[in-house]
Amino acid sequence: MIVKFNTVKSPATRIGPQFNVTYASLMLDSRPMYQKYVETVKIGLYIGVVVNAAKSFKCSIGHIRIRFYHVFNSLYAKTR
């Protein structure tokens, strides 16, 4: 089984004291990855955890909370 890695669609983020410093590009199989460094990365298609670039590891759950209240308010409106 061969796993293909698409280097064009792969964003990267940094976590640590120097998260906002620009370094050399990442390499994969002796080729540079044409990634872009982003502030947030969504991990998991169904879980929806968002990891933020910061000095320490931080996850954002604000979008999950908004989705929950949207569904809750829709159900509450239908059952009144």
Distance bins in CASP14 RR format, pairs under 12 A and 6 or more apart:
PFRMAT RR
TARGET T0000
AUTHOR 0000-0000-0000
RMODE 2
METHOD distances of the structure
MODEL  1
3 28 0 0 0 0 0 1 0 0 0 0 0
3 29 0 0 0 0 0 1 0 0 0 0 0
4 10 0 0 0 0 0 1 0 0 0 0 0
4 28 0 0 0 0 0 1 0 0 0 0 0
4 29 0 0 0 0 0 1 0 0 0 0 0
5 26 0 0 0 0 0 1 0 0 0 0 0
5 28 1 0 0 1 0 0 0 0 0 0 0
5 29 0 0 0 0 1 0 0 0 0 0 0
5 31 0 0 0 0 0 1 0 0 0 0 0
5 33 0 0 0 0 1 0 0 0 0 0 0
5 35 0 0 0 0 0 1 0 0 0 0 0
6 28 0 0 0 0 0 1 0 0 0 0 0
6 33 0 0 0 0 1 0 0 0 0 0 0
6 34 0 0 0 0 0 1 0 0 0 0 0
6 35 0 0 0 0 0 1 0 0 0 0 0
7 25 0 0 0 0 0 1 0 0 0 0 0
7 26 0 0 0 0 1 0 0 0 0 0 0
7 27 0 0 0 0 1 0 0 0 0 0 0
7 28 1 0 1 0 0 0 0 0 0 0 0
7 29 0 0 0 0 1 0 0 0 0 0 0
7 30 0 0 0 0 0 1 0 0 0 0 0
7 31 1 0 0 1 0 0 0 0 0 0 0
7 32 0 0 0 0 1 0 0 0 0 0 0
7 33 1 0 1 0 0 0 0 0 0 0 0
7 34 1 0 1 0 0 0 0 0 0 0 0
7 35 1 0 0 1 0 0 0 0 0 0 0
7 36 0 0 0 0 0 1 0 0 0 0 0
8 28 0 0 0 0 0 1 0 0 0 0 0
8 31 0 0 0 0 0 1 0 0 0 0 0
8 32 0 0 0 0 0 1 0 0 0 0 0
8 33 0 0 0 0 1 0 0 0 0 0 0
8 34 1 0 1 0 0 0 0 0 0 0 0
8 35 0 0 0 0 1 0 0 0 0 0 0
8 36 0 0 0 0 0 1 0 0 0 0 0
9 33 0 0 0 0 0 1 0 0 0 0 0
9 34 0 0 0 0 1 0 0 0 0 0 0
9 35 0 0 0 0 1 0 0 0 0 0 0
9 36 0 0 0 0 0 1 0 0 0 0 0
10 25 0 0 0 0 0 1 0 0 0 0 0
10 26 0 0 0 0 1 0 0 0 0 0 0
10 28 0 0 0 0 1 0 0 0 0 0 0
10 32 0 0 0 0 0 1 0 0 0 0 0
10 33 1 0 0 1 0 0 0 0 0 0 0
10 34 0 0 0 0 1 0 0 0 0 0 0
10 35 1 0 1 0 0 0 0 0 0 0 0
10 36 0 0 0 0 1 0 0 0 0 0 0
10 37 0 0 0 0 0 1 0 0 0 0 0
10 38 0 0 0 0 0 1 0 0 0 0 0
10 41 0 0 0 0 1 0 0 0 0 0 0
11 26 0 0 0 0 0 1 0 0 0 0 0
11 33 0 0 0 0 0 1 0 0 0 0 0
11 34 0 0 0 0 0 1 0 0 0 0 0
11 35 1 0 1 0 0 0 0 0 0 0 0
11 36 1 0 1 0 0 0 0 0 0 0 0
11 37 1 0 0 1 0 0 0 0 0 0 0
11 38 1 0 1 0 0 0 0 0 0 0 0
11 39 0 0 0 0 1 0 0 0 0 0 0
11 40 0 0 0 0 1 0 0 0 0 0 0
11 41 1 0 1 0 0 0 0 0 0 0 0
11 42 0 0 0 0 1 0 0 0 0 0 0
11 43 0 0 0 0 0 1 0 0 0 0 0
11 51 0 0 0 0 0 1 0 0 0 0 0
11 53 0 0 0 0 0 1 0 0 0 0 0
12 19 0 0 0 0 0 1 0 0 0 0 0
12 22 0 0 0 0 0 1 0 0 0 0 0
12 23 0 0 0 0 0 1 0 0 0 0 0
12 25 0 0 0 0 1 0 0 0 0 0 0
12 26 1 0 0 1 0 0 0 0 0 0 0
12 28 0 0 0 0 0 1 0 0 0 0 0
12 33 1 0 0 1 0 0 0 0 0 0 0
12 34 0 0 0 0 0 1 0 0 0 0 0
12 35 1 0 1 0 0 0 0 0 0 0 0
12 36 1 0 0 1 0 0 0 0 0 0 0
12 37 1 0 1 0 0 0 0 0 0 0 0
12 38 1 0 0 1 0 0 0 0 0 0 0
12 39 0 0 0 0 0 1 0 0 0 0 0
12 40 0 0 0 0 0 1 0 0 0 0 0
12 41 1 0 0 1 0 0 0 0 0 0 0
12 51 0 0 0 0 0 1 0 0 0 0 0
12 53 0 0 0 0 1 0 0 0 0 0 0
13 19 1 0 0 1 0 0 0 0 0 0 0
13 20 0 0 0 0 0 1 0 0 0 0 0
13 26 0 0 0 0 0 1 0 0 0 0 0
13 35 0 0 0 0 1 0 0 0 0 0 0
13 36 0 0 0 0 1 0 0 0 0 0 0
13 37 1 0 0 1 0 0 0 0 0 0 0
13 38 1 0 1 0 0 0 0 0 0 0 0
13 39 1 0 0 1 0 0 0 0 0 0 0
13 40 1 0 0 1 0 0 0 0 0 0 0
13 41 1 0 1 0 0 0 0 0 0 0 0
13 42 0 0 0 0 0 1 0 0 0 0 0
13 43 0 0 0 0 0 1 0 0 0 0 0
13 50 0 0 0 0 0 1 0 0 0 0 0
13 51 1 0 0 1 0 0 0 0 0 0 0
13 52 1 0 0 1 0 0 0 0 0 0 0
13 53 1 0 1 0 0 0 0 0 0 0 0
13 54 0 0 0 0 1 0 0 0 0 0 0
13 57 0 0 0 0 0 1 0 0 0 0 0
13 58 0 0 0 0 0 1 0 0 0 0 0
14 20 1 0 0 1 0 0 0 0 0 0 0
14 21 0 0 0 0 1 0 0 0 0 0 0
14 22 0 0 0 0 1 0 0 0 0 0 0
14 23 0 0 0 0 1 0 0 0 0 0 0
14 26 0 0 0 0 0 1 0 0 0 0 0
14 35 0 0 0 0 0 1 0 0 0 0 0
14 37 1 0 0 1 0 0 0 0 0 0 0
14 38 0 0 0 0 1 0 0 0 0 0 0
14 39 0 0 0 0 1 0 0 0 0 0 0
14 40 0 0 0 0 0 1 0 0 0 0 0
14 41 0 0 0 0 0 1 0 0 0 0 0
14 51 0 0 0 0 0 1 0 0 0 0 0
14 52 0 0 0 0 0 1 0 0 0 0 0
14 53 1 0 1 0 0 0 0 0 0 0 0
14 54 0 0 0 0 1 0 0 0 0 0 0
14 55 0 0 0 0 1 0 0 0 0 0 0
14 56 0 0 0 0 0 1 0 0 0 0 0
14 57 0 0 0 0 0 1 0 0 0 0 0
15 37 0 0 0 0 0 1 0 0 0 0 0
15 39 0 0 0 0 0 1 0 0 0 0 0
15 40 0 0 0 0 0 1 0 0 0 0 0
15 41 0 0 0 0 0 1 0 0 0 0 0
15 51 1 0 0 1 0 0 0 0 0 0 0
15 52 0 0 0 0 1 0 0 0 0 0 0
15 53 1 0 0 1 0 0 0 0 0 0 0
15 54 1 0 0 1 0 0 0 0 0 0 0
15 55 1 0 0 1 0 0 0 0 0 0 0
15 56 1 0 0 1 0 0 0 0 0 0 0
15 57 1 0 1 0 0 0 0 0 0 0 0
15 58 0 0 0 0 1 0 0 0 0 0 0
15 59 0 0 0 0 0 1 0 0 0 0 0
16 52 0 0 0 0 0 1 0 0 0 0 0
16 53 0 0 0 0 1 0 0 0 0 0 0
16 54 1 0 0 1 0 0 0 0 0 0 0
16 55 1 0 1 0 0 0 0 0 0 0 0
16 56 1 0 0 1 0 0 0 0 0 0 0
16 57 0 0 0 0 1 0 0 0 0 0 0
16 58 0 0 0 0 0 1 0 0 0 0 0
17 54 0 0 0 0 0 1 0 0 0 0 0
17 55 1 0 1 0 0 0 0 0 0 0 0
17 56 0 0 0 0 1 0 0 0 0 0 0
18 53 0 0 0 0 0 1 0 0 0 0 0
18 54 0 0 0 0 0 1 0 0 0 0 0
18 55 0 0 0 0 1 0 0 0 0 0 0
19 37 0 0 0 0 1 0 0 0 0 0 0
19 38 0 0 0 0 0 1 0 0 0 0 0
19 39 0 0 0 0 1 0 0 0 0 0 0
19 51 0 0 0 0 0 1 0 0 0 0 0
19 52 0 0 0 0 1 0 0 0 0 0 0
19 53 1 0 1 0 0 0 0 0 0 0 0
19 54 1 0 0 1 0 0 0 0 0 0 0
19 55 1 0 0 1 0 0 0 0 0 0 0
19 56 0 0 0 0 1 0 0 0 0 0 0
19 57 0 0 0 0 0 1 0 0 0 0 0
19 58 0 0 0 0 0 1 0 0 0 0 0
20 37 0 0 0 0 1 0 0 0 0 0 0
20 39 0 0 0 0 1 0 0 0 0 0 0
20 53 1 0 0 1 0 0 0 0 0 0 0
20 54 0 0 0 0 1 0 0 0 0 0 0
20 55 0 0 0 0 1 0 0 0 0 0 0
21 37 0 0 0 0 0 1 0 0 0 0 0
21 53 0 0 0 0 0 1 0 0 0 0 0
21 55 0 0 0 0 0 1 0 0 0 0 0
22 36 0 0 0 0 0 1 0 0 0 0 0
22 37 1 0 0 1 0 0 0 0 0 0 0
23 35 0 0 0 0 0 1 0 0 0 0 0
23 37 0 0 0 0 1 0 0 0 0 0 0
24 32 0 0 0 0 1 0 0 0 0 0 0
24 33 0 0 0 0 0 1 0 0 0 0 0
25 31 0 0 0 0 0 1 0 0 0 0 0
25 32 1 0 1 0 0 0 0 0 0 0 0
25 33 1 0 0 1 0 0 0 0 0 0 0
25 34 1 0 0 1 0 0 0 0 0 0 0
25 35 1 0 0 1 0 0 0 0 0 0 0
25 36 0 0 0 0 0 1 0 0 0 0 0
25 37 0 0 0 0 1 0 0 0 0 0 0
26 32 1 0 0 1 0 0 0 0 0 0 0
26 33 1 0 1 0 0 0 0 0 0 0 0
26 34 0 0 0 0 1 0 0 0 0 0 0
26 35 1 0 0 1 0 0 0 0 0 0 0
26 36 0 0 0 0 0 1 0 0 0 0 0
26 37 0 0 0 0 1 0 0 0 0 0 0
27 33 1 0 0 1 0 0 0 0 0 0 0
27 34 0 0 0 0 0 1 0 0 0 0 0
27 35 0 0 0 0 0 1 0 0 0 0 0
28 34 0 0 0 0 0 1 0 0 0 0 0
28 35 0 0 0 0 1 0 0 0 0 0 0
35 41 0 0 0 0 0 1 0 0 0 0 0
37 53 1 0 0 1 0 0 0 0 0 0 0
38 50 0 0 0 0 0 1 0 0 0 0 0
38 51 0 0 0 0 0 1 0 0 0 0 0
38 52 0 0 0 0 1 0 0 0 0 0 0
38 53 1 0 0 1 0 0 0 0 0 0 0
39 50 0 0 0 0 1 0 0 0 0 0 0
39 51 0 0 0 0 1 0 0 0 0 0 0
39 52 1 0 0 1 0 0 0 0 0 0 0
39 53 1 0 1 0 0 0 0 0 0 0 0
39 54 0 0 0 0 1 0 0 0 0 0 0
39 58 0 0 0 0 0 1 0 0 0 0 0
39 60 0 0 0 0 0 1 0 0 0 0 0
40 48 0 0 0 0 0 1 0 0 0 0 0
40 49 0 0 0 0 0 1 0 0 0 0 0
40 50 1 0 1 0 0 0 0 0 0 0 0
40 51 1 0 0 1 0 0 0 0 0 0 0
40 52 1 0 1 0 0 0 0 0 0 0 0
40 53 1 0 0 1 0 0 0 0 0 0 0
40 54 0 0 0 0 0 1 0 0 0 0 0
40 58 0 0 0 0 1 0 0 0 0 0 0
40 59 0 0 0 0 1 0 0 0 0 0 0
40 60 1 0 0 1 0 0 0 0 0 0 0
40 62 0 0 0 0 0 1 0 0 0 0 0
40 63 0 0 0 0 1 0 0 0 0 0 0
41 48 0 0 0 0 0 1 0 0 0 0 0
41 49 0 0 0 0 1 0 0 0 0 0 0
41 50 1 0 0 1 0 0 0 0 0 0 0
41 51 1 0 1 0 0 0 0 0 0 0 0
41 52 0 0 0 0 1 0 0 0 0 0 0
41 53 0 0 0 0 1 0 0 0 0 0 0
41 54 0 0 0 0 0 1 0 0 0 0 0
41 58 0 0 0 0 0 1 0 0 0 0 0
41 59 0 0 0 0 0 1 0 0 0 0 0
41 60 0 0 0 0 0 1 0 0 0 0 0
42 48 1 0 1 0 0 0 0 0 0 0 0
42 49 1 0 0 1 0 0 0 0 0 0 0
42 50 1 0 1 0 0 0 0 0 0 0 0
42 51 0 0 0 0 1 0 0 0 0 0 0
42 52 0 0 0 0 0 1 0 0 0 0 0
42 59 0 0 0 0 0 1 0 0 0 0 0
42 60 0 0 0 0 1 0 0 0 0 0 0
42 61 0 0 0 0 0 1 0 0 0 0 0
42 63 0 0 0 0 1 0 0 0 0 0 0
42 64 0 0 0 0 0 1 0 0 0 0 0
43 49 1 0 1 0 0 0 0 0 0 0 0
43 50 1 0 0 1 0 0 0 0 0 0 0
43 51 1 0 1 0 0 0 0 0 0 0 0
43 52 0 0 0 0 0 1 0 0 0 0 0
43 57 0 0 0 0 0 1 0 0 0 0 0
43 59 0 0 0 0 1 0 0 0 0 0 0
43 60 0 0 0 0 0 1 0 0 0 0 0
44 50 0 0 0 0 1 0 0 0 0 0 0
44 51 0 0 0 0 0 1 0 0 0 0 0
46 64 0 0 0 0 0 1 0 0 0 0 0
47 59 0 0 0 0 0 1 0 0 0 0 0
47 61 0 0 0 0 0 1 0 0 0 0 0
47 63 0 0 0 0 0 1 0 0 0 0 0
47 64 0 0 0 0 1 0 0 0 0 0 0
48 59 0 0 0 0 1 0 0 0 0 0 0
48 60 0 0 0 0 1 0 0 0 0 0 0
48 61 0 0 0 0 1 0 0 0 0 0 0
48 62 0 0 0 0 0 1 0 0 0 0 0
48 63 1 0 0 1 0 0 0 0 0 0 0
48 64 1 0 0 1 0 0 0 0 0 0 0
48 67 0 0 0 0 1 0 0 0 0 0 0
49 57 0 0 0 0 0 1 0 0 0 0 0
49 58 0 0 0 0 0 1 0 0 0 0 0
49 59 1 0 1 0 0 0 0 0 0 0 0
49 60 0 0 0 0 1 0 0 0 0 0 0
49 61 1 0 0 1 0 0 0 0 0 0 0
49 62 0 0 0 0 0 1 0 0 0 0 0
49 63 0 0 0 0 1 0 0 0 0 0 0
49 64 0 0 0 0 1 0 0 0 0 0 0
50 58 0 0 0 0 1 0 0 0 0 0 0
50 59 1 0 0 1 0 0 0 0 0 0 0
50 60 1 0 1 0 0 0 0 0 0 0 0
50 61 1 0 0 1 0 0 0 0 0 0 0
50 62 0 0 0 0 1 0 0 0 0 0 0
50 63 1 0 0 1 0 0 0 0 0 0 0
50 64 0 0 0 0 1 0 0 0 0 0 0
50 65 0 0 0 0 0 1 0 0 0 0 0
51 57 1 0 0 1 0 0 0 0 0 0 0
51 58 1 0 0 1 0 0 0 0 0 0 0
51 59 1 0 1 0 0 0 0 0 0 0 0
51 60 1 0 0 1 0 0 0 0 0 0 0
51 61 0 0 0 0 0 1 0 0 0 0 0
52 58 1 0 1 0 0 0 0 0 0 0 0
52 59 1 0 0 1 0 0 0 0 0 0 0
52 60 1 0 1 0 0 0 0 0 0 0 0
52 61 0 0 0 0 0 1 0 0 0 0 0
52 62 0 0 0 0 0 1 0 0 0 0 0
53 59 0 0 0 0 0 1 0 0 0 0 0
53 60 0 0 0 0 0 1 0 0 0 0 0
54 60 0 0 0 0 0 1 0 0 0 0 0
60 66 0 0 0 0 0 1 0 0 0 0 0
61 67 0 0 0 0 0 1 0 0 0 0 0
61 68 0 0 0 0 1 0 0 0 0 0 0
62 68 0 0 0 0 1 0 0 0 0 0 0
62 69 0 0 0 0 0 1 0 0 0 0 0
62 70 0 0 0 0 0 1 0 0 0 0 0
63 69 0 0 0 0 0 1 0 0 0 0 0
63 70 0 0 0 0 0 1 0 0 0 0 0
64 70 0 0 0 0 0 1 0 0 0 0 0
64 71 0 0 0 0 0 1 0 0 0 0 0
65 71 0 0 0 0 0 1 0 0 0 0 0
65 72 0 0 0 0 0 1 0 0 0 0 0
66 72 0 0 0 0 0 1 0 0 0 0 0
66 73 0 0 0 0 0 1 0 0 0 0 0
67 73 0 0 0 0 0 1 0 0 0 0 0
67 74 0 0 0 0 0 1 0 0 0 0 0
68 74 0 0 0 0 0 1 0 0 0 0 0
68 75 0 0 0 0 0 1 0 0 0 0 0
69 75 0 0 0 0 0 1 0 0 0 0 0
69 76 0 0 0 0 1 0 0 0 0 0 0
70 76 0 0 0 0 0 1 0 0 0 0 0
70 77 0 0 0 0 0 1 0 0 0 0 0
71 77 0 0 0 0 0 1 0 0 0 0 0
71 78 0 0 0 0 0 1 0 0 0 0 0
72 78 0 0 0 0 0 1 0 0 0 0 0
72 79 0 0 0 0 0 1 0 0 0 0 0
73 79 0 0 0 0 0 1 0 0 0 0 0
73 80 0 0 0 0 0 1 0 0 0 0 0
74 80 0 0 0 0 0 1 0 0 0 0 0
END
